[in-house]
Amino acid sequence: MTADELAATATALVAPGKGILAADESSGTIAKRFDSIQVESTEERRRAYRELLFTTAGAAEFISGVILYEETLGQRAADGTPLPETLSRQGIIPGIKVDSGTTALAGFEGEKVTEGLDGLDGRLAGYRDQGARFTKWRAVLAIGEQLPTPGCIRANAEALARFAASSQQAGLVPIVEPEVLMDGDHTIERCDRATRDTLAEVFAALRRHRVRFDGMLLKPNMVLSGSDWPACATTCRPRCPASCSCPAARPTRRPPPTSTP
């Protein structure tokens, strides 16, 4: 895929009025969903479920692309057509999640880094041959009293940039997802700062690795107060009354008395 083709694919993925369907649940995750409706999760049932989604009449009117799980990328519809081709025939662009999940970042308590760079170039070539036209990699950054740390932000930004560069080299459009998590009781201002710091580092890394911005997509997080931040905080601000028990409540400091000569 040439630079122009990468840009054209990226543009098609963000076509007005359309969205990208995430159908990349791992076997473990989809098994939990099947369990909730008392259905055993077998390879054939997972295939049939995804084929049902991909062959929905008129889906291409609203869906520009579908992120597939690796198992799904290699499966075939009931008529023998590879599932990526089933999507392509509808005018939907097939993609693939390529990271292998998060692990604890050594030396940085409470923080994670996303893995999956080992052997990535070879896997990308195979995904391309199977019909994928874009990829996705998700990094997660937690907000805490001293989190995210600059070291964690840099480690995840570097991994995202290396993934993006490798994807474009293989002719695949990368979706870069640095997600600042909403877990916690932080303020929206704290989330804003963490998000700004993260995006600045990510784009610096993308530039270092010569990633073409017109041939990639950014999937940013929403800037929100933490999921444990109480609803009353939005109405009590800038200062909660002393009777309020929410984290926004702070004692009012009186200025020191001044002496009159």
Residue pairs with C-beta under 8 A, 6 or more apart in sequence:
1 9
1 133
1 171
1 172
3 212
3 214
3 215
5 171
6 168
6 171
6 173
6 212
6 214
6 215
6 216
7 212
7 214
7 215
9 93
9 133
9 134
9 173
9 215
10 134
10 173
10 214
10 215
10 216
10 217
12 64
12 65
12 93
13 20
13 64
13 65
13 93
13 134
13 173
13 217
14 64
14 217
15 64
17 62
18 61
18 62
18 63
18 64
19 62
19 63
19 64
20 63
20 64
20 65
20 66
20 67
20 95
20 175
21 53
21 63
21 65
21 66
21 67
22 66
22 67
23 50
23 53
23 54
23 66
23 67
23 68
23 69
23 72
24 67
24 68
24 69
24 72
24 96
24 97
24 136
25 33
25 69
26 69
27 41
27 46
27 69
27 71
30 41
30 46
30 49
31 41
34 40
34 41
34 45
35 41
39 45
43 71
43 75
46 71
46 72
47 72
47 75
47 76
47 83
48 78
50 68
50 72
50 75
50 83
51 77
51 78
51 83
51 86
53 59
53 66
54 66
54 77
54 83
54 86
54 87
54 90
54 92
55 77
55 86
55 90
59 90
59 92
60 90
60 91
60 92
63 92
64 92
64 93
65 92
65 93
65 94
65 95
65 133
65 134
66 87
66 92
66 93
66 94
66 95
67 95
67 96
67 97
67 136
67 175
68 83
68 84
68 94
68 95
68 96
68 97
68 132
69 96
69 97
70 96
70 97
72 83
73 83
73 84
73 94
73 96
73 127
73 130
73 131
73 132
74 82
74 130
75 82
75 83
76 82
76 83
77 83
77 86
81 89
82 130
82 131
83 94
84 94
84 130
84 131
84 132
85 131
87 93
87 94
88 94
88 131
93 133
93 134
94 131
94 132
94 133
95 132
95 133
95 134
95 135
95 136
95 173
95 175
96 127
96 132
96 134
96 135
96 136
97 135
97 136
97 137
97 138
98 116
98 120
98 123
98 124
98 127
98 135
98 136
98 137
98 163
98 167
99 114
99 115
99 116
99 136
99 137
99 138
99 163
100 114
100 115
100 116
101 114
101 115
101 116
102 112
102 113
102 114
102 115
102 139
102 140
103 112
103 113
103 114
103 115
104 111
104 112
105 111
105 112
105 113
105 151
105 152
105 155
107 151
108 149
108 151
108 152
110 142
110 144
110 147
111 141
111 142
111 147
111 148
111 149
111 152
112 140
112 142
112 152
113 139
113 152
113 155
113 156
113 159
114 137
114 138
114 139
114 140
114 156
114 159
114 160
116 137
116 163
117 159
117 162
117 163
117 166
120 163
120 166
121 166
121 169
121 170
124 135
124 166
124 167
124 169
124 170
124 172
125 170
127 135
127 170
127 172
128 170
128 171
128 172
132 172
133 172
133 173
134 167
134 172
134 173
134 174
134 175
134 217
135 163
135 167
135 172
135 173
135 174
135 175
136 174
136 175
136 177
136 219
137 159
137 160
137 163
137 164
137 174
137 175
137 176
137 177
138 177
138 179
138 219
139 156
139 157
139 159
139 160
139 177
139 178
139 179
140 156
140 179
140 181
141 147
141 148
141 152
141 153
141 156
141 178
141 179
141 180
141 181
141 194
141 198
142 148
142 181
142 183
142 184
143 180
143 181
143 183
143 184
143 186
143 190
143 191
143 194
143 226
144 184
148 180
148 194
148 197
148 198
150 197
150 201
153 197
153 198
153 201
154 201
154 205
156 178
156 198
156 202
157 178
157 198
157 201
157 202
157 204
157 205
158 205
160 176
160 177
160 178
160 202
160 205
160 206
161 202
161 205
161 206
161 208
161 209
161 211
162 209
163 174
163 176
164 174
164 176
164 206
164 209
164 211
164 216
165 209
165 210
165 211
167 173
167 174
167 216
168 174
168 211
168 212
168 215
168 216
173 215
173 216
173 217
174 211
174 216
174 217
175 216
175 217
175 218
175 219
176 202
176 206
176 216
176 217
176 218
176 219
177 218
177 219
177 220
178 198
178 199
178 202
178 220
178 221
179 219
179 221
180 191
180 194
180 195
180 198
180 221
181 221
182 191
182 221
182 222
182 224
182 226
182 227
183 226
183 227
183 228
184 226
184 227
184 228
184 229
185 226
185 228
185 229
185 230
185 247
186 225
186 226
186 229
187 225
187 226
187 229
187 233
187 248
188 223
188 224
188 225
188 229
190 226
191 223
191 224
191 225
191 226
192 223
195 220
195 221
195 223
199 220
206 213
206 216
225 233
225 234
229 247
229 248
230 246
230 247
230 248
232 240
232 244
232 246
232 248
233 240
233 246
233 247
233 248
236 244
236 246
236 248
236 249
237 248
239 248
239 249
239 250
239 252
240 246
240 248
240 249
240 250
241 249
242 249
242 251
242 252
